[in-house]
Amino acid sequence: MSGGLAFVFGLPLVVALGFFALAAYERRTGVATGPGFFQRNGLVIGLYLVIAVGFWAFFIILLPQLAMVEMSFRPKLPPSQMGGPKDVYTLENYRYFLFGSTTSTAEWNWLHIKAFLLTIGVSIAITALNFAICYPLAFHMAQSSTAARLRVLLLLLILPYWVNEILRAFAFRVLLSSGGIINQMLMGLGVTSEPVDFLGADVGLYMGLSYAYLLMMIFPLYNAIESLDKNQIEAARDLGAPWWHIHAFIVMPHSKPGIASGCTLVFMLCAGALAAPLVLGGPRTLWFTPIVYDRFYQAFNWPQGAAYAFILLITCIVFVLLVLKAFRLSLGEITR
């Protein structure tokens, strides 16, 4: 246990000291020029920023994640045996994800593996769908709409999100249920003779996830497209460029930071969604995040739940890195 505490508290300290040493080296060698951080902000404001950001980064972000990683390599033990001779680092939690057993490797754990692959695949598909929906609207808001119309569009986009996410999920369930409005309309118009099982086919889940994170896609796109000089678009039109050429070679290359930011946000939120899969998922749907939840609060196996959560975290990080590589961007460029 002492080794785990040293890892959880020592690693952030080492990283922070490394950044301070790098900053001091750059100041000494002349790589960093101009006034320093405390010279620009003053001693009081500088100390406040360092303490506030350091507290946020360490206690809210780093500490929980490092504790989860450290826990994922430990066995499930009763409290009386924690820190004892049986409390050693092990890979049995990750073995369970792959094989459904902490000892045997005879069969693959297809139930959890398929749920994981389904979650990642659907999250990628929903990210692509949200981009297709939001890009035209973001372009219109940034380049074509008047100030009055822009205010109306922003209000229409934001107002629905004043309602709690769980209530919105239940609203979709009511809308798409067998006796819901959509099925009643379809049967009333004679399109179908019996109710369509939208929830069983996961249509409700995909609609709910797409709708839940539209703003996470549209605002980064809007911010990126809004900074594009309209004269470039007008010049391309004057030269006879078709609309798809303007978007493919002028707008989208300029908007790459916004596209990458929106895609990573939507993917990570979809992959980590819990409320929508529980409310809108069909009887045959097995989303990965409810499995992680069950490991913690149904099986009461926190090390195994930590391992599952860490697998999902690593996958999300890999997705972000792949997006950055595909768009040839740095992490700093998508956070502007």
Buried (B, 14 or more C-beta within 10 A) or exposed (E): EEEBEEBBBEBBEEEBEEEEEEBEEEEEEEEBEEEEEBEEBEEEEBEEEEEEEEEEBBEEEBBEBBBBBBBBBBBBBEEEEEEEEEBEEBEBBBBBBBBBEBEEEEEEBEEBBEBBEBBBEBBBBBBEBBBEBBBEBBBBBBBEBEEEEBEEBBEEBEEEEEEEBEEBBBBBBEBBBEEBEBBEEBBEEEEEEEBBBBBBBBBBBBBBBBBBBBBBBBBBBBBBBBEBEEEEBEEBEEEEBEEEEBBEEBBBEBBBBBBBBBBBBBBBBBBBBBBBBBBBBBEEBBBBBBBBBBBBEEEEBBBBBBBBBBBBBEBBEEBBEEBBEEBEBEEEBBEE
